Amino acid sequence: MARASAAWLLSTCPQRTVRDGRRALALALAANQMSRDKTAYYPIVVGVACAETADFKGAIDWHTSGMKLLHGKTELQRIAAELLILYRAGKPFHPPPGKLSNPFAP
């Protein structure tokens, strides 16, 4: 989970100097591969890292696979839908300062 948390930060930090999409993607993919957790958390983190590297097709694919695991979690489904709109518009997710936490984290 630490790798995924680091990937989220490196993908979404409002400070451009902190973001590092390539490193974030490597960490997110490693975390996803090592995880036995079948929740939305890991594929959504890979999706956000893909978006930071401007791989919006990958972001949409990973994010969509994560969204399928959000059964009955209405608020998370709403947030996930908003992120998907960004990716389809060719934009990464950069929350406003103070909003760095990952709402999908277990």
GIFENBEL-V926573 format. One record per run of one state. SS is the DSSP state (alpha for helix, beta for strand, coil for the rest). FROM is the first residue (numbers start at 0). LEN is the number of residues. Records with the same first field share a line. If there is no record, write none. Layout:
# GIFENBEL-V926573
SS=FROM-LEN ; FROM-LEN
This chain:
# GIFENBEL-V926573
coil=0-1 ; 12-8 ; 34-5 ; 52-3 ; 67-6 ; 88-18
alpha=1-11 ; 20-14 ; 39-13 ; 55-12 ; 73-15
